[in-house]
Amino acid sequence: MIGQHEAAALLELCAVAQADRRDCLQLLLSAPSPGATHAFAVLTGRLGRFTDDPAAPDPGIFESDWLCALLRFAPALAGHHASLGIDQAITAGTLADVGLQIAVHRLAHGQFGLETWA
């Protein structure tokens, strides 16, 4: 389980807008679903690999699962970037795109979500 302090740090790391923080906190402070755990494993398995093959769609993984996994994956990505000597500004910009995509979904659909999850 992620604690309140760690969850708040993840939201900062991913530049999640204030309007989306309550929903993201709800995802982060709950035990991850089996779908979120699987999505996290997919992200971890692809870290550092370049491939033209997209992750195969899984009907058991839903939008909220990918959202939860992306937020929880942020520290692993930041650590990987640091191990490669990638400038922290590049990592910050990369992870800020998570928050941006969540904000774009709210602007386009009037609700919390992540249209680009699939």
C-alpha atoms as an extended CHARMM CRD file, in Angstrom:
* protein
*
       118  EXT
         1         1  MET       CA              0.0000000000        0.0000000000        0.0000000000  PROA      1               0.0000000000
         2         2  ILE       CA              1.0970000000        3.5370000000       -0.6980000000  PROA      2               0.0000000000
         3         3  GLY       CA              0.8260000000        6.0660000000        2.1140000000  PROA      3               0.0000000000
         4         4  GLN       CA             -0.5760000000        9.5910000000        1.8760000000  PROA      4               0.0000000000
         5         5  HSD       CA              2.8840000000       11.2190000000        1.7370000000  PROA      5               0.0000000000
         6         6  GLU       CA              4.1490000000        8.9040000000       -1.0290000000  PROA      6               0.0000000000
         7         7  ALA       CA              0.9110000000        9.3500000000       -3.0020000000  PROA      7               0.0000000000
         8         8  ALA       CA              1.2000000000       13.1410000000       -2.7940000000  PROA      8               0.0000000000
         9         9  ALA       CA              4.8200000000       12.9130000000       -3.9940000000  PROA      9               0.0000000000
        10        10  LEU       CA              3.7250000000       10.7820000000       -6.9780000000  PROA      10              0.0000000000
        11        11  LEU       CA              1.1120000000       13.3810000000       -7.9310000000  PROA      11              0.0000000000
        12        12  GLU       CA              3.8030000000       16.0760000000       -7.8290000000  PROA      12              0.0000000000
        13        13  LEU       CA              6.1970000000       13.9070000000       -9.8350000000  PROA      13              0.0000000000
        14        14  CYS       CA              3.5410000000       13.3840000000      -12.5150000000  PROA      14              0.0000000000
        15        15  ALA       CA              2.3590000000       17.0230000000      -12.4210000000  PROA      15              0.0000000000
        16        16  VAL       CA             -1.2540000000       16.0090000000      -11.7940000000  PROA      16              0.0000000000
        17        17  ALA       CA             -3.5640000000       19.0410000000      -11.8580000000  PROA      17              0.0000000000
        18        18  GLN       CA             -5.4560000000       19.9850000000       -8.7120000000  PROA      18              0.0000000000
        19        19  ALA       CA             -8.7770000000       19.0580000000      -10.3680000000  PROA      19              0.0000000000
        20        20  ASP       CA             -7.5930000000       15.4610000000      -10.7870000000  PROA      20              0.0000000000
        21        21  ARG       CA             -5.7550000000       14.9240000000       -7.5050000000  PROA      21              0.0000000000
        22        22  ARG       CA             -8.6780000000       13.5830000000       -5.4790000000  PROA      22              0.0000000000
        23        23  ASP       CA             -9.4060000000       10.8680000000       -8.0510000000  PROA      23              0.0000000000
        24        24  CYS       CA             -5.7130000000        9.9960000000       -8.4190000000  PROA      24              0.0000000000
        25        25  LEU       CA             -5.3110000000        9.8140000000       -4.6360000000  PROA      25              0.0000000000
        26        26  GLN       CA             -8.2530000000        7.4430000000       -4.4620000000  PROA      26              0.0000000000
        27        27  LEU       CA             -6.5040000000        5.1540000000       -6.9590000000  PROA      27              0.0000000000
        28        28  LEU       CA             -3.1660000000        5.3680000000       -5.1820000000  PROA      28              0.0000000000
        29        29  LEU       CA             -4.3970000000        4.9450000000       -1.6110000000  PROA      29              0.0000000000
        30        30  SER       CA             -6.4070000000        1.8240000000       -2.4580000000  PROA      30              0.0000000000
        31        31  ALA       CA             -4.8810000000       -1.5890000000       -2.9410000000  PROA      31              0.0000000000
        32        32  PRO       CA             -4.1050000000       -2.0020000000       -6.6510000000  PROA      32              0.0000000000
        33        33  SER       CA             -6.5590000000       -4.1460000000       -8.5490000000  PROA      33              0.0000000000
        34        34  PRO       CA             -5.3440000000       -7.2890000000      -10.3220000000  PROA      34              0.0000000000
        35        35  GLY       CA             -5.6060000000       -5.3350000000      -13.5850000000  PROA      35              0.0000000000
        36        36  ALA       CA             -3.4310000000       -2.5050000000      -12.2240000000  PROA      36              0.0000000000
        37        37  THR       CA             -0.8960000000       -5.0400000000      -10.9670000000  PROA      37              0.0000000000
        38        38  HSD       CA             -0.7950000000       -6.6350000000      -14.4270000000  PROA      38              0.0000000000
        39        39  ALA       CA             -0.5070000000       -3.2360000000      -16.1550000000  PROA      39              0.0000000000
        40        40  PHE       CA              2.3730000000       -2.3390000000      -13.8220000000  PROA      40              0.0000000000
        41        41  ALA       CA              4.0960000000       -5.6190000000      -14.7540000000  PROA      41              0.0000000000
        42        42  VAL       CA              3.6760000000       -4.7770000000      -18.4590000000  PROA      42              0.0000000000
        43        43  LEU       CA              5.2700000000       -1.3630000000      -17.9330000000  PROA      43              0.0000000000
        44        44  THR       CA              8.1000000000       -2.8250000000      -15.8710000000  PROA      44              0.0000000000
        45        45  GLY       CA              8.7380000000       -5.5450000000      -18.4470000000  PROA      45              0.0000000000
        46        46  ARG       CA              9.0680000000       -2.9920000000      -21.2260000000  PROA      46              0.0000000000
        47        47  LEU       CA             11.2610000000       -0.5140000000      -19.3200000000  PROA      47              0.0000000000
        48        48  GLY       CA             14.4790000000        0.1210000000      -21.2200000000  PROA      48              0.0000000000
        49        49  ARG       CA             13.3640000000       -1.8380000000      -24.2760000000  PROA      49              0.0000000000
        50        50  PHE       CA             12.5870000000       -0.3360000000      -27.6530000000  PROA      50              0.0000000000
        51        51  THR       CA             10.0190000000       -2.2260000000      -29.6400000000  PROA      51              0.0000000000
        52        52  ASP       CA              7.6110000000       -1.5620000000      -32.4600000000  PROA      52              0.0000000000
        53        53  ASP       CA              5.1820000000       -4.0210000000      -30.9140000000  PROA      53              0.0000000000
        54        54  PRO       CA              2.5240000000       -2.3420000000      -28.7870000000  PROA      54              0.0000000000
        55        55  ALA       CA              1.4620000000       -4.0710000000      -25.6040000000  PROA      55              0.0000000000
        56        56  ALA       CA             -1.2930000000       -6.5210000000      -26.4820000000  PROA      56              0.0000000000
        57        57  PRO       CA             -4.7230000000       -5.3020000000      -25.3980000000  PROA      57              0.0000000000
        58        58  ASP       CA             -6.0580000000       -7.1900000000      -22.4200000000  PROA      58              0.0000000000
        59        59  PRO       CA             -9.8350000000       -7.1090000000      -21.8840000000  PROA      59              0.0000000000
        60        60  GLY       CA             -9.2110000000       -7.5340000000      -18.1320000000  PROA      60              0.0000000000
        61        61  ILE       CA             -7.2600000000       -4.2800000000      -17.8100000000  PROA      61              0.0000000000
        62        62  PHE       CA             -9.3550000000       -1.1310000000      -17.6450000000  PROA      62              0.0000000000
        63        63  GLU       CA             -8.6630000000        2.5960000000      -17.8950000000  PROA      63              0.0000000000
        64        64  SER       CA             -8.4290000000        3.0030000000      -14.1130000000  PROA      64              0.0000000000
        65        65  ASP       CA             -5.9460000000        0.0940000000      -13.9790000000  PROA      65              0.0000000000
        66        66  TRP       CA             -3.6140000000        1.7720000000      -16.4840000000  PROA      66              0.0000000000
        67        67  LEU       CA             -3.9620000000        5.1030000000      -14.7140000000  PROA      67              0.0000000000
        68        68  CYS       CA             -3.0540000000        3.5240000000      -11.3800000000  PROA      68              0.0000000000
        69        69  ALA       CA             -0.1450000000        1.6330000000      -12.9350000000  PROA      69              0.0000000000
        70        70  LEU       CA              1.2430000000        4.7050000000      -14.7120000000  PROA      70              0.0000000000
        71        71  LEU       CA              1.2180000000        6.7260000000      -11.5050000000  PROA      71              0.0000000000
        72        72  ARG       CA              2.8170000000        3.9130000000       -9.4960000000  PROA      72              0.0000000000
        73        73  PHE       CA              5.3890000000        3.3190000000      -12.2420000000  PROA      73              0.0000000000
        74        74  ALA       CA              6.7180000000        6.9020000000      -12.1310000000  PROA      74              0.0000000000
        75        75  PRO       CA              9.4180000000        6.2200000000       -9.4930000000  PROA      75              0.0000000000
        76        76  ALA       CA             10.7050000000        3.2130000000      -11.4530000000  PROA      76              0.0000000000
        77        77  LEU       CA             10.9880000000        5.3160000000      -14.5990000000  PROA      77              0.0000000000
        78        78  ALA       CA             12.6990000000        8.1410000000      -12.7060000000  PROA      78              0.0000000000
        79        79  GLY       CA             15.1720000000        5.6570000000      -11.2270000000  PROA      79              0.0000000000
        80        80  HSD       CA             15.8480000000        4.1150000000      -14.6240000000  PROA      80              0.0000000000
        81        81  HSD       CA             16.4740000000        7.5360000000      -16.1490000000  PROA      81              0.0000000000
        82        82  ALA       CA             18.8270000000        8.4340000000      -13.2800000000  PROA      82              0.0000000000
        83        83  SER       CA             20.7640000000        5.1910000000      -13.7670000000  PROA      83              0.0000000000
        84        84  LEU       CA             21.3140000000        6.1700000000      -17.4010000000  PROA      84              0.0000000000
        85        85  GLY       CA             22.4000000000        9.7040000000      -16.5330000000  PROA      85              0.0000000000
        86        86  ILE       CA             19.3500000000       11.2940000000      -18.1360000000  PROA      86              0.0000000000
        87        87  ASP       CA             18.9190000000       14.8800000000      -16.9890000000  PROA      87              0.0000000000
        88        88  GLN       CA             16.2490000000       15.2910000000      -14.3070000000  PROA      88              0.0000000000
        89        89  ALA       CA             14.5520000000       17.9930000000      -16.3850000000  PROA      89              0.0000000000
        90        90  ILE       CA             13.9220000000       15.4560000000      -19.1470000000  PROA      90              0.0000000000
        91        91  THR       CA             12.5190000000       12.9730000000      -16.6420000000  PROA      91              0.0000000000
        92        92  ALA       CA             10.3140000000       15.6770000000      -15.1090000000  PROA      92              0.0000000000
        93        93  GLY       CA              9.0010000000       16.6220000000      -18.5530000000  PROA      93              0.0000000000
        94        94  THR       CA              8.3520000000       13.0000000000      -19.4370000000  PROA      94              0.0000000000
        95        95  LEU       CA              6.4310000000       12.3030000000      -16.2480000000  PROA      95              0.0000000000
        96        96  ALA       CA              4.5550000000       15.6130000000      -16.4430000000  PROA      96              0.0000000000
        97        97  ASP       CA              2.9520000000       14.2520000000      -19.5980000000  PROA      97              0.0000000000
        98        98  VAL       CA              1.0140000000       11.7770000000      -17.4270000000  PROA      98              0.0000000000
        99        99  GLY       CA             -0.6460000000       14.6590000000      -15.5920000000  PROA      99              0.0000000000
       100       100  LEU       CA             -1.1430000000       16.5250000000      -18.8520000000  PROA      100             0.0000000000
       101       101  GLN       CA             -2.9370000000       13.5780000000      -20.4740000000  PROA      101             0.0000000000
       102       102  ILE       CA             -5.2210000000       13.2590000000      -17.4460000000  PROA      102             0.0000000000
       103       103  ALA       CA             -5.9770000000       17.0060000000      -17.6400000000  PROA      103             0.0000000000
       104       104  VAL       CA             -6.6500000000       16.7970000000      -21.3860000000  PROA      104             0.0000000000
       105       105  HSD       CA             -9.1240000000       13.9870000000      -20.7450000000  PROA      105             0.0000000000
       106       106  ARG       CA            -10.9680000000       16.1670000000      -18.2040000000  PROA      106             0.0000000000
       107       107  LEU       CA            -11.0660000000       19.0800000000      -20.6580000000  PROA      107             0.0000000000
       108       108  ALA       CA            -12.3400000000       16.9030000000      -23.4970000000  PROA      108             0.0000000000
       109       109  HSD       CA            -14.8050000000       14.7660000000      -21.5370000000  PROA      109             0.0000000000
       110       110  GLY       CA            -15.6420000000       16.7510000000      -18.4030000000  PROA      110             0.0000000000
       111       111  GLN       CA            -14.5390000000       13.9700000000      -16.0820000000  PROA      111             0.0000000000
       112       112  PHE       CA            -11.5390000000       12.1550000000      -14.6790000000  PROA      112             0.0000000000
       113       113  GLY       CA             -9.8970000000        9.6070000000      -16.9410000000  PROA      113             0.0000000000
       114       114  LEU       CA             -7.1740000000        8.8530000000      -19.4390000000  PROA      114             0.0000000000
       115       115  GLU       CA             -8.3320000000        8.5580000000      -23.0220000000  PROA      115             0.0000000000
       116       116  THR       CA             -4.8590000000        7.5750000000      -24.2010000000  PROA      116             0.0000000000
       117       117  TRP       CA             -4.7140000000        4.4620000000      -21.9900000000  PROA      117             0.0000000000
       118       118  ALA       CA             -5.4480000000        1.9850000000      -24.7620000000  PROA      118             0.0000000000
